[in-house]
Amino acid sequence: MASQPLDRTSPVPLYFQIAERLHAAIESGELQPGQRLDNEIELSDQLGVSRPTVRQAIQRLVQQGLLVRRRGIGTVVVQRRIRRPLGLTGLQEDLAAAGRNPSTTVLELSLVSVGPEMASSLLLESGATVLFIRRLRCADGMPLAVMENFLAPQLLDLPISADILEKQGLYEFLRSQGVQFHSAHQVIGARRASHAEARLLGTTRSSTVLTLARTAHDPTGRAIELGQHAYLATRYSFEMTVLSH
């Protein structure tokens, strides 16, 4: 941190420069998850700035979910957030591709009747029977997402089981059974975690979850499944590229 002096002539505030250096060190792996930062007094002496300036820089990274303050320990680097590109892939596939170790617990696997709103999304009649799947997905042993999926009636004869879904991703399994994905409509949002989500994700009701609602279709336009997922925002983000026309 102290090897490169801060630019005191720059219009960029000192606290922001410090925060950006810490951010870069975390992203590069120079600062590892679980590593404790020097305390505010030591950092302010190293950088030649006031303690409030250091405190402001650290608070910025706490708000971004990169650092956490732990009583009796100090300020600690948290597990780097998973960045997921938006595409027709499953979370398990994306985690494995990112070098993370995914694991899954199936919480529910049952037949349910859909109401009018969900029936409309799946292009079904209200009351149609679908397969409901609820899972807890972890990355490197840390809870990451609560995932709910509703499979369309034409898939009810597939040999799906909790054991299969705890070993491979849902999309991976469906593709192995000859299901073809062509397109999907996705809506991303954010909200406070529900009581059940907070309990499963090991967090508090005040925590933010990112939500993804996705309806996937086959090449004929027929709906395959509807997914409603909640991801812990401090450990997860969506990534996309926008092209100019």
Backbone as CSV, one residue per row, in Angstrom:
resi,resn,N_x,N_y,N_z,CA_x,CA_y,CA_z,C_x,C_y,C_z
1,MET,0.821,-1.205,0.000,0.000,0.000,0.000,0.860,1.262,0.000
2,ALA,1.940,1.259,0.798,2.743,2.467,0.940,3.834,2.575,-0.123
3,SER,4.001,1.539,-0.957,5.085,1.548,-1.945,4.850,2.597,-3.024
4,GLN,3.605,2.915,-3.312,3.275,3.937,-4.298,2.563,5.086,-3.586
5,PRO,3.186,6.268,-3.572,2.582,7.387,-2.845,1.248,7.806,-3.444
6,LEU,0.370,8.293,-2.610,-0.903,8.820,-3.072,-0.689,10.117,-3.841
7,ASP,-1.541,10.377,-4.807,-1.443,11.607,-5.594,-2.241,12.699,-4.894
8,ARG,-1.529,13.523,-4.156,-2.192,14.555,-3.359,-2.566,15.780,-4.191
9,THR,-2.151,15.810,-5.461,-2.541,16.916,-6.338,-3.752,16.552,-7.192
10,SER,-4.169,15.285,-7.117,-5.289,14.810,-7.938,-6.620,15.301,-7.374
11,PRO,-7.600,15.561,-8.249,-8.940,15.908,-7.759,-9.655,14.710,-7.151
12,VAL,-9.117,13.503,-7.360,-9.712,12.298,-6.779,-9.401,12.268,-5.287
13,PRO,-10.410,12.186,-4.422,-10.185,12.208,-2.976,-9.226,11.099,-2.527
14,LEU,-8.479,11.372,-1.468,-7.503,10.397,-0.978,-8.180,9.100,-0.537
15,TYR,-9.327,9.215,0.107,-9.989,8.005,0.580,-10.369,7.107,-0.591
16,PHE,-10.750,7.741,-1.717,-11.144,6.977,-2.901,-9.926,6.285,-3.517
17,GLN,-8.784,6.975,-3.546,-7.560,6.362,-4.052,-7.164,5.151,-3.215
18,ILE,-7.292,5.270,-1.899,-6.957,4.151,-1.000,-7.911,2.992,-1.226
19,ALA,-9.195,3.316,-1.329,-10.196,2.265,-1.550,-9.932,1.526,-2.855
20,GLU,-9.564,2.271,-3.920,-9.303,1.639,-5.215,-8.073,0.735,-5.155
21,ARG,-7.063,1.116,-4.386,-5.874,0.263,-4.237,-6.213,-1.019,-3.490
22,LEU,-6.983,-0.879,-2.441,-7.404,-2.071,-1.697,-8.267,-2.972,-2.571
23,HIS,-9.160,-2.359,-3.334,-10.036,-3.111,-4.243,-9.187,-3.904,-5.247
24,ALA,-8.195,-3.246,-5.828,-7.334,-3.903,-6.812,-6.547,-5.045,-6.173
25,ALA,-6.088,-4.851,-4.942,-5.333,-5.897,-4.247,-6.206,-7.111,-3.956
26,ILE,-7.478,-6.873,-3.652,-8.416,-7.983,-3.400,-8.714,-8.718,-4.692
27,GLU,-8.983,-7.976,-5.780,-9.307,-8.595,-7.061,-8.138,-9.398,-7.619
28,SER,-6.897,-8.920,-7.387,-5.721,-9.608,-7.928,-5.317,-10.817,-7.090
29,GLY,-5.861,-10.901,-5.876,-5.486,-11.992,-4.995,-4.338,-11.656,-4.071
30,GLU,-3.819,-10.426,-4.183,-2.749,-9.997,-3.271,-3.250,-10.014,-1.830
31,LEU,-4.503,-9.596,-1.655,-5.180,-9.738,-0.363,-6.148,-10.907,-0.488
32,GLN,-5.950,-11.932,0.311,-6.711,-13.165,0.207,-7.939,-13.153,1.119
33,PRO,-9.013,-13.886,0.740,-10.178,-14.016,1.625,-9.757,-14.521,3.003
34,GLY,-10.272,-13.861,4.037,-9.924,-14.223,5.407,-8.741,-13.459,5.957
35,GLN,-8.006,-12.758,5.081,-6.829,-12.003,5.534,-7.265,-10.737,6.267
36,ARG,-6.584,-10.425,7.367,-6.927,-9.252,8.160,-6.084,-8.062,7.730
37,LEU,-6.722,-6.913,7.586,-6.015,-5.686,7.252,-5.324,-5.127,8.486
38,ASP,-4.276,-4.347,8.252,-3.693,-3.584,9.356,-4.765,-2.662,9.923
39,ASN,-4.623,-2.306,11.205,-5.651,-1.443,11.789,-5.534,-0.021,11.243
40,GLU,-6.523,0.804,11.560,-6.604,2.147,10.987,-5.391,3.005,11.343
41,ILE,-4.887,2.849,12.559,-3.728,3.649,12.982,-2.507,3.277,12.145
42,GLU,-2.274,1.966,11.967,-1.123,1.510,11.177,-1.238,1.952,9.725
43,LEU,-2.444,1.820,9.148,-2.633,2.223,7.750,-2.473,3.729,7.573
44,SER,-2.987,4.505,8.513,-2.863,5.958,8.394,-1.398,6.383,8.505
45,ASP,-0.606,5.702,9.361,0.830,5.997,9.469,1.568,5.613,8.186
46,GLN,1.230,4.447,7.620,1.882,3.982,6.403,1.628,4.926,5.228
47,LEU,0.401,5.428,5.141,-0.001,6.230,3.990,0.133,7.730,4.204
48,GLY,0.369,8.127,5.451,0.508,9.547,5.739,-0.784,10.312,5.621
49,VAL,-1.883,9.669,6.022,-3.193,10.323,5.979,-3.847,10.186,7.357
50,SER,-4.959,10.870,7.523,-5.650,10.826,8.802,-6.436,9.521,8.961
51,ARG,-6.750,9.176,10.199,-7.557,7.972,10.456,-8.943,8.073,9.828
52,PRO,-9.617,9.245,9.892,-10.933,9.332,9.235,-10.867,9.036,7.733
53,THR,-9.750,9.414,7.078,-9.598,9.135,5.639,-9.514,7.637,5.397
54,VAL,-8.719,6.942,6.221,-8.603,5.480,6.111,-9.946,4.828,6.419
55,ARG,-10.602,5.329,7.467,-11.892,4.754,7.866,-12.913,4.896,6.731
56,GLN,-12.907,6.032,6.032,-13.840,6.265,4.930,-13.555,5.304,3.770
57,ALA,-12.267,5.052,3.501,-11.894,4.128,2.427,-12.350,2.716,2.755
58,ILE,-12.127,2.303,4.003,-12.519,0.954,4.413,-14.035,0.807,4.383
59,GLN,-14.745,1.843,4.838,-16.201,1.778,4.844,-16.752,1.632,3.432
60,ARG,-16.102,2.256,2.462,-16.551,2.132,1.068,-16.490,0.671,0.617
61,LEU,-15.421,-0.033,0.999,-15.271,-1.434,0.595,-16.170,-2.356,1.416
62,VAL,-16.473,-1.959,2.644,-17.449,-2.715,3.436,-18.811,-2.656,2.753
63,GLN,-19.189,-1.470,2.292,-20.478,-1.295,1.613,-20.532,-2.066,0.290
64,GLN,-19.378,-2.265,-0.337,-19.311,-3.023,-1.590,-19.244,-4.527,-1.352
65,GLY,-19.158,-4.938,-0.085,-19.129,-6.355,0.231,-17.765,-6.999,0.090
66,LEU,-16.691,-6.186,0.018,-15.343,-6.729,-0.138,-14.627,-6.905,1.189
67,LEU,-15.024,-6.122,2.179,-14.445,-6.212,3.517,-15.566,-6.355,4.532
68,VAL,-15.240,-6.919,5.678,-16.205,-7.009,6.761,-15.489,-6.701,8.074
69,ARG,-16.172,-5.978,8.954,-15.615,-5.670,10.271,-16.086,-6.732,11.255
70,ARG,-15.153,-7.381,11.957,-15.492,-8.421,12.917,-14.977,-8.037,14.291
71,ARG,-15.890,-8.035,15.239,-15.543,-7.626,16.602,-14.467,-8.552,17.172
72,GLY,-13.430,-7.956,17.729,-12.350,-8.726,18.339,-11.313,-9.208,17.349
73,ILE,-11.585,-9.041,16.037,-10.650,-9.492,15.008,-10.133,-8.319,14.183
74,GLY,-11.044,-7.457,13.756,-10.664,-6.329,12.922,-11.357,-6.376,11.582
75,THR,-10.733,-5.770,10.580,-11.296,-5.726,9.233,-10.705,-6.861,8.401
76,VAL,-11.592,-7.672,7.812,-11.169,-8.903,7.130,-11.678,-8.885,5.689
77,VAL,-10.866,-9.433,4.791,-11.261,-9.573,3.379,-12.261,-10.720,3.267
78,VAL,-13.365,-10.491,2.585,-14.364,-11.539,2.407,-14.088,-12.286,1.111
79,GLN,-14.787,-13.415,0.954,-14.654,-14.200,-0.273,-15.021,-13.343,-1.473
80,ARG,-14.200,-13.392,-2.513,-14.464,-12.562,-3.684,-15.816,-12.893,-4.306
81,ARG,-16.523,-11.859,-4.703,-17.856,-12.018,-5.274,-17.799,-12.769,-6.600
82,ILE,-18.754,-13.645,-6.795,-18.843,-14.400,-8.031,-19.516,-13.544,-9.089
83,ARG,-18.882,-13.402,-10.247,-19.457,-12.636,-11.347,-19.966,-13.628,-12.379
84,ARG,-21.236,-13.529,-12.688,-21.838,-14.484,-13.605,-22.318,-13.804,-14.869
85,PRO,-21.829,-14.232,-16.030,-22.357,-13.668,-17.279,-23.781,-14.137,-17.500
86,LEU,-24.592,-13.262,-18.064,-25.981,-13.614,-18.325,-26.063,-14.420,-19.613
87,GLY,-26.529,-15.639,-19.516,-26.659,-16.492,-20.683,-27.504,-17.697,-20.329
88,LEU,-27.709,-18.568,-21.309,-28.521,-19.758,-21.082,-27.662,-20.882,-20.526
89,THR,-27.131,-20.649,-19.335,-26.347,-21.655,-18.634,-26.880,-21.761,-17.218
90,GLY,-26.562,-22.864,-16.571,-26.951,-23.050,-15.186,-25.877,-22.532,-14.246
91,LEU,-26.276,-22.230,-13.012,-25.339,-21.694,-12.031,-24.211,-22.679,-11.746
92,GLN,-24.535,-23.977,-11.654,-23.499,-24.964,-11.363,-22.424,-24.955,-12.448
93,GLU,-22.840,-24.865,-13.716,-21.884,-24.802,-14.812,-21.012,-23.551,-14.708
94,ASP,-21.628,-22.416,-14.387,-20.879,-21.164,-14.306,-19.893,-21.170,-13.145
95,LEU,-20.292,-21.750,-12.013,-19.391,-21.824,-10.867,-18.181,-22.694,-11.187
96,ALA,-18.426,-23.840,-11.803,-17.329,-24.741,-12.163,-16.391,-24.065,-13.152
97,ALA,-16.958,-23.324,-14.135,-16.142,-22.629,-15.129,-15.295,-21.533,-14.494
98,ALA,-15.785,-20.971,-13.386,-15.057,-19.909,-12.685,-14.053,-20.464,-11.686
99,GLY,-13.908,-21.790,-11.637,-12.945,-22.394,-10.727,-13.425,-22.505,-9.297
100,ARG,-14.734,-22.363,-9.081,-15.293,-22.505,-7.742,-15.825,-23.925,-7.561
101,ASN,-15.996,-24.321,-6.323,-16.458,-25.674,-6.012,-17.934,-25.632,-5.636
102,PRO,-18.839,-25.942,-6.585,-20.269,-25.864,-6.274,-20.776,-27.098,-5.548
103,SER,-21.767,-26.905,-4.711,-22.467,-28.016,-4.064,-23.932,-27.629,-3.924
104,THR,-24.804,-28.631,-3.882,-26.248,-28.384,-3.909,-26.960,-29.252,-2.884
105,THR,-27.931,-28.662,-2.217,-28.850,-29.400,-1.353,-30.254,-29.220,-1.901
106,VAL,-30.911,-30.317,-2.237,-32.291,-30.243,-2.718,-33.212,-30.142,-1.505
107,LEU,-33.974,-29.069,-1.430,-34.856,-28.811,-0.298,-36.269,-29.339,-0.542
108,GLU,-36.672,-29.358,-1.811,-38.016,-29.849,-2.154,-38.046,-30.288,-3.601
109,LEU,-38.777,-31.360,-3.862,-38.973,-31.880,-5.211,-40.371,-32.472,-5.230
110,SER,-41.328,-31.747,-5.814,-42.722,-32.185,-5.707,-43.546,-31.679,-6.880
111,LEU,-44.706,-32.304,-7.107,-45.648,-31.858,-8.129,-46.577,-30.816,-7.519
112,VAL,-46.773,-29.710,-8.230,-47.641,-28.642,-7.743,-48.527,-28.152,-8.883
113,SER,-49.610,-27.485,-8.539,-50.499,-26.860,-9.519,-50.162,-25.381,-9.609
114,VAL,-50.079,-24.856,-10.813,-49.696,-23.457,-10.982,-50.917,-22.548,-10.975
115,GLY,-50.709,-21.342,-10.438,-51.756,-20.337,-10.450,-51.778,-19.590,-11.771
116,PRO,-52.697,-18.635,-11.920,-52.867,-17.914,-13.194,-51.602,-17.211,-13.682
117,GLU,-50.875,-16.524,-12.776,-49.700,-15.756,-13.205,-48.598,-16.666,-13.726
118,MET,-48.286,-17.719,-12.985,-47.246,-18.639,-13.414,-47.680,-19.418,-14.652
119,ALA,-48.958,-19.764,-14.713,-49.480,-20.462,-15.887,-49.296,-19.615,-17.138
120,SER,-49.501,-18.318,-17.005,-49.326,-17.412,-18.137,-47.875,-17.385,-18.593
121,SER,-46.941,-17.364,-17.634,-45.513,-17.345,-17.974,-45.090,-18.609,-18.691
122,LEU,-45.675,-19.738,-18.292,-45.316,-21.032,-18.887,-46.226,-21.411,-20.054
123,LEU,-47.122,-20.508,-20.421,-48.072,-20.745,-21.525,-48.899,-22.002,-21.261
124,LEU,-49.414,-22.106,-20.028,-50.231,-23.243,-19.615,-51.589,-22.750,-19.137
125,GLU,-52.490,-23.679,-18.934,-53.762,-23.346,-18.312,-53.590,-23.322,-16.798
126,SER,-54.305,-22.420,-16.131,-54.250,-22.357,-14.676,-54.651,-23.702,-14.083
127,GLY,-53.878,-24.151,-13.091,-54.144,-25.438,-12.463,-53.342,-26.581,-13.048
128,ALA,-52.564,-26.321,-14.121,-51.738,-27.368,-14.728,-50.692,-27.845,-13.723
129,THR,-50.316,-29.091,-13.835,-49.336,-29.685,-12.925,-47.924,-29.528,-13.479
130,VAL,-47.023,-29.044,-12.626,-45.611,-28.897,-12.994,-44.764,-29.491,-11.875
131,LEU,-43.475,-29.677,-12.162,-42.550,-30.172,-11.143,-41.860,-28.990,-10.485
132,PHE,-41.974,-28.900,-9.166,-41.359,-27.812,-8.402,-40.071,-28.316,-7.755
133,ILE,-38.993,-27.558,-7.955,-37.681,-27.901,-7.391,-37.177,-26.703,-6.591
134,ARG,-36.781,-26.949,-5.369,-36.185,-25.885,-4.542,-34.839,-26.376,-4.045
135,ARG,-33.792,-25.586,-4.303,-32.433,-25.995,-3.952,-31.664,-24.869,-3.262
136,LEU,-30.692,-25.272,-2.456,-29.724,-24.337,-1.887,-28.395,-24.602,-2.576
137,ARG,-27.854,-23.596,-3.249,-26.585,-23.746,-3.947,-25.492,-23.048,-3.157
138,CYS,-24.371,-23.750,-2.965,-23.218,-23.200,-2.255,-22.029,-23.136,-3.197
139,ALA,-21.087,-22.259,-2.889,-19.828,-22.166,-3.623,-18.699,-22.197,-2.604
140,ASP,-17.812,-23.169,-2.752,-16.702,-23.344,-1.808,-17.212,-23.472,-0.377
141,GLY,-18.359,-24.123,-0.224,-18.914,-24.370,1.100,-19.711,-23.232,1.686
142,MET,-19.802,-22.096,0.988,-20.526,-20.930,1.489,-21.870,-20.820,0.783
143,PRO,-22.987,-20.661,1.524,-24.303,-20.507,0.891,-24.320,-19.315,-0.058
144,LEU,-24.871,-19.534,-1.251,-24.844,-18.499,-2.280,-26.228,-18.140,-2.794
145,ALA,-27.084,-19.155,-3.026,-28.358,-18.873,-3.680,-29.423,-19.873,-3.268
146,VAL,-30.664,-19.370,-3.180,-31.846,-20.218,-3.036,-32.525,-20.218,-4.396
147,MET,-32.708,-21.401,-4.974,-33.162,-21.513,-6.352,-34.463,-22.300,-6.420
148,GLU,-35.463,-21.726,-7.077,-36.743,-22.399,-7.289,-36.993,-22.512,-8.784
149,ASN,-37.339,-23.715,-9.231,-37.622,-23.954,-10.648,-38.922,-24.717,-10.802
150,PHE,-39.666,-24.374,-11.856,-40.922,-25.046,-12.176,-40.778,-25.621,-13.578
151,LEU,-40.753,-26.951,-13.692,-40.575,-27.612,-14.983,-41.923,-27.851,-15.646
152,ALA,-41.983,-27.570,-16.949,-43.223,-27.699,-17.723,-43.700,-29.153,-17.772
153,PRO,-45.013,-29.358,-17.997,-45.596,-30.717,-17.964,-44.931,-31.716,-18.900
154,GLN,-44.441,-31.266,-20.056,-43.847,-32.219,-21.000,-42.555,-32.847,-20.478
155,LEU,-42.043,-32.329,-19.341,-40.797,-32.865,-18.782,-41.033,-33.777,-17.580
156,LEU,-42.282,-33.998,-17.224,-42.582,-34.740,-15.996,-42.160,-36.200,-16.060
157,ASP,-41.975,-36.752,-17.246,-41.584,-38.155,-17.357,-40.069,-38.360,-17.292
158,LEU,-39.313,-37.287,-17.203,-37.862,-37.427,-17.140,-37.449,-38.066,-15.809
159,PRO,-36.383,-38.863,-15.803,-35.940,-39.555,-14.585,-35.151,-38.642,-13.649
160,ILE,-35.792,-37.596,-13.176,-35.118,-36.622,-12.320,-35.288,-37.012,-10.864
161,SER,-34.273,-36.737,-10.053,-34.319,-37.075,-8.630,-33.442,-36.100,-7.856
162,ALA,-33.626,-36.072,-6.533,-32.809,-35.214,-5.684,-31.343,-35.608,-5.792
163,ASP,-31.075,-36.890,-5.873,-29.694,-37.369,-5.967,-29.026,-36.831,-7.231
164,ILE,-29.738,-36.872,-8.353,-29.192,-36.354,-9.614,-28.917,-34.862,-9.501
165,LEU,-29.866,-34.109,-8.931,-29.731,-32.658,-8.860,-28.669,-32.208,-7.863
166,GLU,-28.272,-33.088,-6.964,-27.196,-32.743,-6.040,-25.830,-33.071,-6.632
167,LYS,-25.837,-33.733,-7.794,-24.576,-34.086,-8.446,-24.327,-33.286,-9.720
168,GLN,-25.387,-32.803,-10.356,-25.212,-32.019,-11.567,-26.268,-30.925,-11.636
169,GLY,-25.996,-29.910,-12.463,-26.921,-28.806,-12.592,-28.194,-29.209,-13.317
170,LEU,-29.259,-28.452,-13.092,-30.543,-28.749,-13.729,-30.449,-28.651,-15.249
171,TYR,-29.844,-27.576,-15.761,-29.736,-27.414,-17.209,-28.861,-28.508,-17.814
172,GLU,-27.806,-28.870,-17.115,-26.932,-29.946,-17.592,-27.718,-31.250,-17.705
173,PHE,-28.543,-31.538,-16.688,-29.351,-32.754,-16.720,-30.359,-32.708,-17.864
174,LEU,-31.055,-31.568,-18.011,-32.068,-31.470,-19.061,-31.449,-31.641,-20.442
175,ARG,-30.292,-31.040,-20.659,-29.632,-31.210,-21.957,-29.235,-32.664,-22.193
176,SER,-28.833,-33.367,-21.131,-28.460,-34.774,-21.287,-29.657,-35.636,-21.668
177,GLN,-30.862,-35.111,-21.401,-32.087,-35.832,-21.748,-32.663,-35.381,-23.089
178,GLY,-31.903,-34.598,-23.826,-32.327,-34.180,-25.153,-33.128,-32.893,-25.204
179,VAL,-33.273,-32.208,-24.068,-34.009,-30.940,-24.042,-33.146,-29.860,-24.688
180,GLN,-33.711,-29.108,-25.615,-32.992,-28.045,-26.316,-33.447,-26.675,-25.825
181,PHE,-32.481,-25.851,-25.446,-32.768,-24.481,-25.034,-32.483,-23.549,-26.209
182,HIS,-33.418,-22.634,-26.443,-33.247,-21.702,-27.561,-33.176,-20.253,-27.098
183,SER,-34.039,-19.875,-26.173,-34.085,-18.487,-25.728,-34.662,-18.428,-24.319
184,ALA,-34.528,-17.258,-23.721,-35.086,-17.065,-22.377,-35.392,-15.599,-22.161
185,HIS,-36.414,-15.351,-21.380,-36.743,-13.990,-20.940,-36.329,-13.884,-19.481
186,GLN,-35.491,-12.871,-19.164,-34.948,-12.743,-17.811,-35.246,-11.359,-17.242
187,VAL,-35.549,-11.328,-15.960,-35.752,-10.073,-15.242,-34.884,-10.114,-13.987
188,ILE,-34.029,-9.106,-13.818,-33.135,-9.019,-12.657,-33.653,-7.945,-11.714
189,GLY,-33.611,-8.232,-10.431,-34.059,-7.265,-9.435,-33.253,-7.401,-8.148
190,ALA,-33.684,-6.692,-7.129,-33.034,-6.746,-5.815,-34.076,-6.442,-4.753
191,ARG,-33.925,-7.081,-3.596,-34.840,-6.855,-2.476,-34.194,-7.374,-1.197
192,ARG,-34.886,-7.168,-0.090,-34.421,-7.723,1.172,-34.696,-9.224,1.219
193,ALA,-33.841,-9.949,1.883,-34.028,-11.397,2.003,-35.256,-11.703,2.848
194,SER,-35.984,-12.730,2.458,-37.100,-13.196,3.283,-36.536,-13.925,4.505
195,HIS,-37.397,-14.205,5.460,-36.952,-14.913,6.663,-36.350,-16.263,6.292
196,ALA,-37.024,-17.012,5.402,-36.542,-18.343,5.007,-35.224,-18.238,4.248
197,GLU,-35.106,-17.249,3.341,-33.868,-17.073,2.588,-32.713,-16.704,3.492
198,ALA,-32.964,-15.786,4.448,-31.908,-15.377,5.371,-31.403,-16.565,6.175
199,ARG,-32.322,-17.418,6.611,-31.925,-18.604,7.388,-31.074,-19.547,6.546
200,LEU,-31.488,-19.796,5.311,-30.755,-20.722,4.449,-29.400,-20.158,4.015
201,LEU,-29.340,-18.852,3.803,-28.111,-18.221,3.325,-27.183,-17.809,4.461
202,GLY,-27.615,-18.033,5.699,-26.776,-17.712,6.844,-26.536,-16.229,7.008
203,THR,-27.591,-15.427,6.772,-27.455,-13.984,6.861,-28.641,-13.405,7.630
204,THR,-28.814,-12.093,7.576,-29.878,-11.429,8.311,-30.974,-10.957,7.366
205,ARG,-32.140,-10.627,7.931,-33.251,-10.130,7.127,-32.939,-8.795,6.465
206,SER,-31.952,-8.070,6.986,-31.601,-6.777,6.399,-30.690,-6.933,5.184
207,SER,-30.218,-8.159,4.910,-29.325,-8.387,3.772,-30.074,-8.264,2.448
208,THR,-29.341,-7.867,1.430,-29.917,-7.734,0.090,-29.666,-8.997,-0.722
209,VAL,-30.686,-9.435,-1.447,-30.515,-10.523,-2.400,-30.800,-10.001,-3.797
210,LEU,-30.016,-10.469,-4.757,-30.297,-10.210,-6.159,-31.256,-11.280,-6.647
211,THR,-32.237,-10.902,-7.419,-33.225,-11.873,-7.899,-33.125,-12.017,-9.415
212,LEU,-33.350,-13.229,-9.868,-33.398,-13.515,-11.298,-34.631,-14.360,-11.570
213,ALA,-35.518,-13.836,-12.383,-36.681,-14.596,-12.852,-36.452,-14.899,-14.323
214,ARG,-36.443,-16.175,-14.667,-36.136,-16.585,-16.038,-37.147,-17.604,-16.532
215,THR,-37.685,-17.359,-17.727,-38.512,-18.349,-18.409,-37.767,-18.780,-19.657
216,ALA,-37.403,-20.066,-19.730,-36.632,-20.597,-20.854,-37.555,-21.296,-21.845
217,HIS,-37.214,-21.195,-23.132,-38.026,-21.779,-24.201,-37.183,-22.666,-25.106
218,ASP,-37.858,-23.624,-25.752,-37.188,-24.486,-26.725,-37.289,-23.864,-28.118
219,PRO,-36.702,-24.480,-29.144,-36.718,-23.877,-30.479,-38.113,-23.665,-31.068
220,THR,-39.124,-24.361,-30.563,-40.489,-24.176,-31.067,-41.224,-23.061,-30.341
221,GLY,-40.585,-22.460,-29.328,-41.223,-21.405,-28.551,-41.969,-21.916,-27.341
222,ARG,-41.959,-23.226,-27.127,-42.659,-23.795,-25.980,-41.832,-23.584,-24.713
223,ALA,-42.487,-23.190,-23.629,-41.786,-22.954,-22.366,-41.249,-24.263,-21.806
224,ILE,-40.009,-24.223,-21.304,-39.373,-25.391,-20.690,-39.455,-25.312,-19.175
225,GLU,-39.068,-24.170,-18.644,-39.074,-24.020,-17.191,-39.106,-22.551,-16.819
226,LEU,-39.554,-22.322,-15.586,-39.548,-20.987,-14.991,-38.683,-21.057,-13.743
227,GLY,-37.669,-20.201,-13.673,-36.790,-20.159,-12.510,-36.957,-18.865,-11.745
228,GLN,-36.979,-18.961,-10.420,-37.039,-17.788,-9.544,-35.938,-17.958,-8.498
229,HIS,-34.846,-17.206,-8.646,-33.665,-17.424,-7.834,-33.321,-16.180,-7.009
230,ALA,-32.752,-16.392,-5.840,-32.319,-15.299,-4.971,-30.864,-15.537,-4.581
231,TYR,-29.998,-14.575,-4.928,-28.557,-14.689,-4.701,-28.126,-13.671,-3.653
232,LEU,-27.252,-14.078,-2.733,-26.754,-13.161,-1.715,-25.863,-12.122,-2.387
233,ALA,-26.251,-10.849,-2.304,-25.606,-9.795,-3.091,-24.143,-9.578,-2.716
234,THR,-23.752,-9.858,-1.478,-22.362,-9.652,-1.080,-21.431,-10.698,-1.678
235,ARG,-21.986,-11.776,-2.226,-21.154,-12.848,-2.784,-21.383,-13.057,-4.275
236,TYR,-22.215,-12.229,-4.881,-22.645,-12.545,-6.240,-22.998,-11.289,-7.008
237,SER,-22.710,-11.305,-8.319,-23.154,-10.208,-9.189,-23.366,-10.750,-10.597
238,PHE,-24.195,-10.053,-11.363,-24.413,-10.392,-12.764,-23.516,-9.520,-13.628
239,GLU,-23.083,-10.072,-14.740,-22.195,-9.347,-15.649,-22.730,-9.425,-17.065
240,MET,-22.724,-8.314,-17.770,-23.245,-8.318,-19.138,-22.474,-7.320,-19.986
241,THR,-22.489,-7.545,-21.266,-21.873,-6.636,-22.233,-22.978,-5.997,-23.056
242,VAL,-22.932,-4.685,-23.188,-23.933,-3.940,-23.955,-23.282,-3.420,-25.227
243,LEU,-23.875,-3.743,-26.376,-23.349,-3.309,-27.663,-24.093,-2.075,-28.159
244,SER,-23.354,-1.181,-28.796,-23.953,0.017,-29.376,-24.435,-0.290,-30.791
245,HIS,-25.609,0.228,-31.131,-26.149,0.014,-32.474,-25.786,1.199,-33.368
